[in-house]
Amino acid sequence: MFEILYDPKLIITLKLKAGDGLLFNNQRVLHGRTGFDAEEPARSVLTSSVDLDDFHSTMRILRRMLDAEDSSIAFNQGMAV
């Protein structure tokens, strides 16, 4: 497991700047962060979580409101192929 977790081919490193955001499926991604240099003024990390069923329902409602061709779209649970 350790070899898989630290395999460089499987690691993505992103350098976020103030004001950047990151959205990911927490059920499918193992994430962490490396060290960083403190900034002035201090930055805040804001987190939020969304239930996938609620998210998919809201997407369908928005598609219907926007008259999308297929508002009954099926959302896959997992990685897209």
C-alpha positions as CSV (number, residue, x, y, z in Angstrom):
1,M,0.0,0.0,0.0
2,F,2.8,2.4,0.9
3,E,4.4,1.9,-2.6
4,I,1.1,2.7,-4.3
5,L,0.5,5.8,-2.1
6,Y,3.9,7.3,-2.9
7,D,4.2,6.2,-6.5
8,P,5.3,9.5,-8.3
9,K,3.2,8.4,-11.4
10,L,0.0,8.6,-9.2
11,I,0.7,11.9,-7.4
12,I,-0.7,15.2,-8.7
13,T,0.7,18.3,-7.0
14,L,-1.2,21.6,-7.4
15,K,0.1,25.0,-6.2
16,L,-2.9,27.0,-5.2
17,K,-2.8,30.8,-4.9
18,A,-5.0,33.0,-2.7
19,G,-8.5,32.9,-4.2
20,D,-8.1,29.5,-5.9
21,G,-10.5,26.7,-5.2
22,L,-10.4,23.0,-5.5
23,L,-13.3,20.6,-5.9
24,F,-13.0,16.8,-5.8
25,N,-14.9,13.7,-5.0
26,N,-13.6,12.9,-1.5
27,Q,-14.8,9.3,-1.9
28,R,-12.5,8.7,-4.8
29,V,-9.4,10.7,-4.0
30,L,-6.8,10.3,-1.3
31,H,-5.6,13.8,-0.6
32,G,-3.2,15.7,1.6
33,R,-1.0,18.7,1.6
34,T,2.6,19.5,1.8
35,G,4.3,22.2,3.8
36,F,3.8,25.8,2.9
37,D,5.2,29.2,3.7
38,A,3.0,31.3,6.0
39,E,1.6,34.4,4.4
40,E,0.6,37.8,5.7
41,P,-2.3,38.2,6.2
42,A,-2.9,34.6,7.2
43,R,-4.9,32.5,4.8
44,S,-8.0,30.6,5.8
45,V,-8.9,27.2,4.4
46,L,-12.6,26.9,3.9
47,T,-14.1,23.4,3.5
48,S,-17.5,22.2,2.7
49,S,-19.1,18.9,1.8
50,V,-22.0,17.9,-0.4
51,D,-24.0,14.7,-0.4
52,L,-23.7,13.2,-3.8
53,D,-27.5,12.4,-4.1
54,D,-28.3,16.0,-3.3
55,F,-25.7,17.3,-5.8
56,H,-27.0,15.1,-8.6
57,S,-30.6,16.1,-7.8
58,T,-29.7,19.8,-7.9
59,M,-27.9,19.2,-11.2
60,R,-31.0,17.6,-12.7
61,I,-33.3,20.4,-11.4
62,L,-30.9,23.1,-12.9
63,R,-30.8,21.2,-16.3
64,R,-34.6,21.1,-16.3
65,M,-34.8,24.9,-15.4
66,L,-32.4,25.6,-18.2
67,D,-34.3,23.5,-20.7
68,A,-31.5,21.1,-21.2
69,E,-32.2,18.4,-23.8
70,D,-32.0,15.5,-21.3
71,S,-32.8,16.6,-17.8
72,S,-33.0,13.0,-16.7
73,I,-29.3,12.4,-17.2
74,A,-27.7,9.6,-15.3
75,F,-24.7,10.5,-13.2
76,N,-22.0,7.8,-12.8
77,Q,-20.8,6.8,-9.4
78,G,-17.1,6.5,-9.9
79,M,-14.5,7.4,-12.6
80,A,-15.7,8.3,-16.1
81,V,-14.3,6.1,-18.9
